[in-house]
Amino acid sequence: MAVEQTEEGTLAPGEAQAEGGLPQMNVETFASQIFWLVVTFTFLMIVLSRFAMPNIRGAMERRQNRIETDLGSAEELRRQAAESLEAYESSLASARGRALALADENRKKVIGEIEAQKSEAEARGQAAMAAAERRIEEARQNAVAHVRKTAAGAAVDVVERLIGERVTEADAENAIEARS
C-alpha cells in the first residue's frame, strides 16, 4: 500500500482526504444538510397534502362507502334468502299437508267404493242364491210330481201284471201319497 503525502503530513492507510470523501459525511455541512432536508421534506409534505392526499382520502372514502354499501346489500340479500327459505319451507309443509289430506281422502273414498261394491256384490250373490234355491225347489217339486206320476203309472202296470186287475192312476197316486 502506498502512503499518500499531503501538505499537512502523512495520512494513514484508509483515511481519505476531506475533499475526496462522501460530502454527506462532512461534519462541517451537517447543519445546511439538515436545513435543506427539512425544507425539502416540508415542500414534499405540502405538495402531497394539497394534491395527493385528497385523492387518496377520496379513494379511501369511496372504497369505504362501497364496502358499506356492499355489506348492506349483502345483509339485505341474506335477509331475503332467509325469508325465501322460510317461505319455501312453509310452502313445502303446506304441500305435504295437502298431499297427506288428499291421500287420506282418496283412501277413504276408495275404501267406501270397495265397501259399496262389496255390499252390492253380496246383495247380488244373495239374490242369485235365492233365485237358484227357488229354481231348485221348483225343479224338486216338478221332479217329485213327475216321479209320483211316473211311479203311479208304473204301479198301475205292476198291479195289472201281478194281479191282473186294472187300477186307476188316481188310486195309484193316492196309494203313493199315503205311503210317503
C-alpha positions as CSV (number, residue, x, y, z in Angstrom):
1,M,0.0,0.0,0.0
2,A,1.1,3.3,-0.9
3,V,1.0,6.1,1.7
4,E,-0.1,9.4,0.4
5,Q,1.7,12.5,1.1
6,T,-0.2,15.8,1.6
7,E,0.8,19.2,2.6
8,E,-0.4,18.6,6.2
9,G,1.5,15.5,6.5
10,T,1.2,11.8,6.1
11,L,-2.2,10.1,6.1
12,A,-2.8,6.7,7.4
13,P,-4.0,4.0,5.1
14,G,-7.8,4.1,4.7
15,E,-8.1,7.8,5.6
16,A,-9.4,9.8,2.8
17,Q,-9.0,13.4,2.1
18,A,-12.0,15.5,3.2
19,E,-12.4,16.8,-0.3
20,G,-12.4,13.4,-2.0
21,G,-14.8,11.7,0.6
22,L,-18.6,11.5,0.9
23,P,-20.0,15.0,1.1
24,Q,-23.0,14.0,3.3
25,M,-20.5,12.7,5.9
26,N,-18.7,16.0,6.1
27,V,-19.4,17.3,9.6
28,E,-19.0,20.9,8.5
29,T,-22.0,20.7,6.2
30,F,-24.4,18.9,8.6
31,A,-26.3,22.0,9.5
32,S,-27.0,23.0,5.9
33,Q,-27.9,19.4,5.0
34,I,-30.4,19.2,7.8
35,F,-31.9,22.6,6.8
36,W,-32.4,21.5,3.2
37,L,-33.7,18.2,4.3
38,V,-36.4,20.0,6.4
39,V,-37.2,22.4,3.6
40,T,-37.5,19.5,1.0
41,F,-39.5,17.3,3.3
42,T,-41.8,20.3,4.2
43,F,-42.3,21.1,0.5
44,L,-43.0,17.4,-0.3
45,M,-45.5,17.2,2.6
46,I,-47.3,20.4,1.4
47,V,-47.4,19.1,-2.2
48,L,-48.6,15.7,-1.0
49,S,-51.2,17.1,1.4
50,R,-52.6,19.5,-1.2
51,F,-52.7,17.2,-4.2
52,A,-52.1,13.5,-3.4
53,M,-53.7,13.2,0.0
54,P,-57.1,14.5,-1.1
55,N,-57.1,12.0,-3.9
56,I,-56.0,9.2,-1.6
57,R,-58.5,10.2,1.1
58,G,-61.3,10.4,-1.6
59,A,-60.4,7.0,-2.9
60,M,-60.4,5.6,0.6
61,E,-63.8,7.2,1.4
62,R,-65.2,5.9,-1.9
63,R,-63.9,2.4,-1.1
64,Q,-65.3,2.6,2.5
65,N,-68.7,3.7,1.1
66,R,-68.6,0.9,-1.4
67,I,-67.7,-1.6,1.3
68,E,-70.6,-0.3,3.5
69,T,-73.0,-0.4,0.5
70,D,-71.9,-3.9,-0.4
71,L,-72.2,-5.0,3.2
72,G,-75.7,-3.5,3.4
73,S,-76.6,-5.2,0.1
74,A,-75.2,-8.5,1.4
75,E,-77.2,-8.2,4.6
76,E,-80.4,-7.4,2.6
77,L,-79.7,-10.4,0.3
78,R,-79.1,-12.6,3.3
79,R,-82.4,-11.4,4.9
80,Q,-84.2,-12.1,1.6
81,A,-82.6,-15.5,1.3
82,A,-83.7,-16.3,4.9
83,E,-87.3,-15.1,4.1
84,S,-87.3,-17.2,0.8
85,L,-86.1,-20.2,2.7
86,E,-88.8,-19.7,5.3
87,A,-91.4,-19.3,2.6
88,Y,-90.1,-22.4,0.8
89,E,-90.2,-24.5,3.9
90,S,-93.7,-23.2,4.7
91,S,-94.9,-24.0,1.2
92,L,-93.3,-27.4,1.4
93,A,-95.0,-28.1,4.7
94,S,-98.3,-26.9,3.3
95,A,-97.9,-29.0,0.2
96,R,-97.1,-32.1,2.3
97,G,-100.2,-31.4,4.4
98,R,-102.4,-31.1,1.4
99,A,-100.9,-34.2,-0.2
100,L,-101.5,-36.2,3.0
101,A,-105.1,-34.9,3.2
102,L,-105.7,-35.8,-0.4
103,A,-104.2,-39.2,0.1
104,D,-106.3,-39.8,3.2
105,E,-109.4,-38.5,1.4
106,N,-108.7,-40.8,-1.6
107,R,-108.0,-43.7,0.6
108,K,-111.4,-43.2,2.4
109,K,-113.1,-42.8,-1.0
110,V,-111.6,-46.0,-2.3
111,I,-112.5,-47.9,0.8
112,G,-116.0,-46.6,0.6
113,E,-116.3,-47.6,-3.0
114,I,-114.9,-51.0,-2.2
115,E,-117.4,-51.4,0.6
116,A,-120.2,-50.3,-1.7
117,Q,-119.1,-52.8,-4.4
118,K,-118.7,-55.5,-1.8
119,S,-122.2,-54.9,-0.4
120,E,-123.6,-54.8,-3.9
121,A,-121.8,-58.0,-4.9
122,E,-123.0,-59.6,-1.7
123,A,-126.6,-58.5,-2.4
124,R,-126.4,-59.8,-6.0
125,G,-125.0,-63.0,-4.7
126,Q,-127.8,-63.4,-2.1
127,A,-130.4,-62.6,-4.8
128,A,-128.8,-65.1,-7.2
129,M,-128.6,-67.7,-4.4
130,A,-132.3,-67.1,-3.5
131,A,-133.3,-67.4,-7.2
132,A,-131.2,-70.6,-7.5
133,E,-132.9,-72.0,-4.4
134,R,-136.3,-71.2,-5.8
135,R,-135.4,-72.8,-9.1
136,I,-134.1,-75.8,-7.3
137,E,-137.2,-76.1,-5.2
138,E,-139.4,-75.8,-8.3
139,A,-137.3,-78.4,-10.1
140,R,-137.5,-80.6,-7.0
141,Q,-141.3,-80.2,-6.8
142,N,-141.6,-80.8,-10.6
143,A,-139.3,-83.8,-10.2
144,V,-141.3,-85.2,-7.2
145,A,-144.6,-84.6,-9.2
146,H,-143.1,-86.3,-12.2
147,V,-141.7,-89.1,-10.2
148,R,-145.1,-89.6,-8.5
149,K,-146.8,-89.6,-11.8
150,T,-144.3,-92.0,-13.2
151,A,-144.5,-94.1,-10.1
152,A,-148.3,-94.2,-10.3
153,G,-148.1,-95.2,-14.0
154,A,-145.6,-97.9,-13.1
155,A,-147.7,-99.0,-10.1
156,V,-150.7,-99.4,-12.4
157,D,-148.7,-101.6,-14.8
158,V,-147.2,-103.7,-12.0
159,V,-150.6,-104.3,-10.3
160,E,-152.1,-105.2,-13.7
161,R,-149.3,-107.7,-14.4
162,L,-149.3,-109.1,-10.9
163,I,-152.9,-109.5,-10.1
164,G,-154.4,-108.9,-13.5
165,E,-156.7,-106.1,-12.4
166,R,-156.7,-102.6,-13.8
167,V,-156.2,-99.9,-11.1
168,T,-156.8,-96.2,-12.0
169,E,-154.0,-93.8,-11.9
170,A,-155.8,-91.7,-9.3
171,D,-156.0,-94.7,-7.0
172,A,-152.3,-95.4,-7.5
173,E,-151.4,-91.8,-6.8
174,N,-153.5,-91.9,-3.6
175,A,-151.7,-95.0,-2.5
176,I,-148.3,-93.5,-3.2
177,E,-149.3,-90.3,-1.3
178,A,-150.4,-92.4,1.7
179,R,-147.1,-94.2,1.8
180,S,-145.0,-91.1,1.5
